[in-house]
Amino acid sequence: MEEIVLSAISKGFTALGFSCHTPIETEDEWHMKKADFPYYLGELKRLKEVYRDRIELYTGLELDYLEDTNTLAGSEYIEQLDYTIASVHLMKHKKSGAYLSIDGPIEEFTSLLQDNFNGSMEHFAGHYFSLQERMISSHTFDILGHCDLIKKHNRDGRFFEPASPWYKKAWVSFLHRAAKHDVRIEVNTGGVARGATSEVYPSPEMIRMCTELSIPLMLNSDAHRSDHLDFSFSSTEDLLIQSGVRSLDILEHGFWTTVSIL
Ligand SMILES: [Zn+2]
């Protein structure tokens, strides 16, 4: 964590947020272990103090929406956090009863596709966006994470055609719900940084609709490595401006504020 803070300072960041995957009941490889959470909080507290004159640090978590209970895993920690990201990564696999990820190993993605949706990408993606709508309707949080993550395994249109009317219908419905609930959506360069996607989350077409619906946006690298902290920020800012975005939300001095990017 300290290496990441030092990298941020050297890149000229004035603020940086950490948002590890929240601990959840069923421990796995990518969520923080419950036993590590006190260390995470303590180390961030220490780093805030050590680097207070050079950078603002924020303690966050990426919370996970769980469909069978309509809960946001990690909500119990909100009081101890400066901000939260809410994301849908998981779906309940009907056959095994286990939660499988849509963005993790391809086997988990295809098991969900075949076993839960009979191979129908239309139903799979439709369900994904409807879960985000349910999450928005039931929970409050600061940022909605990578809101078209369902495309992660779809490089080169392997599973579906993103221009399909059924796909657009699903995300348009989702964005209208997001606008109604005043949700802040993240523009996330992490998929590109890790070579999974050829474009940011959400797609340029979705970003254009966000501006039409006045949905507030923020820019996030979702970095897993210190050298990715500002990955593609300048070209993404160009894309945002071309897409009609005029401002981004930032967390500064402890408050969310909107700043012009023109
Ligand atoms: Zn995520």
Residues whose N, C-alpha, C, O or C-beta is under 5 A from the ligand:
A	BS01	ZN	S87 G145
